[in-house]
């Protein structure tokens, strides 16, 4: 269960996040939760901080990030983990763009009609977000960055169904 202060932070971020709009100037990236947690380790973190790429997020991906970030590590107390997660969410919220709920619904329906499903149902939200971002910004400026094998397999199926689609990258393969 997500602590109430983290759920409230997700709602604040959603209310204040910039919308994801069509723009030829931005490269949009969808980062799975573990990549977000590790992104300071790669060129990806530098590109995020410099604003050279823009991450997209949805309500569902923000909730997952909050839940994973709030898990205590080693001897960390739950309160410390929640405080760390809150700080991370607030920083993340300043970077992200969010597609409208209508765009996410349209993307989910398109994935259903194309029969593109991740074998891990918890990761379907990243495919939906990728599809929505690609529909809004174009496939050439959208990338899904993940190490998750089941998510990568589903993303490859999406690329095949669309004869192209958003780019699929490992974090360490990201280049500007």
Buried (B, 14 or more C-beta within 10 A) or exposed (E): EBBEBBBEBBEEBBEEBEEBEEBEEBBBBBBBBBBBBBBEEBBBBEBBEEEEBBBBBBBBBBBBBBBBBBEEEEEEEEEEBBBBBBEBBEEBBEBBBBBEEEBBEBBBEBBEEBEBBBEBEEBBBBBBBBBBBBBBBBBEBBBBBBBBEBBBEBBEBBBEBBEEBBBBBEBEEBEE
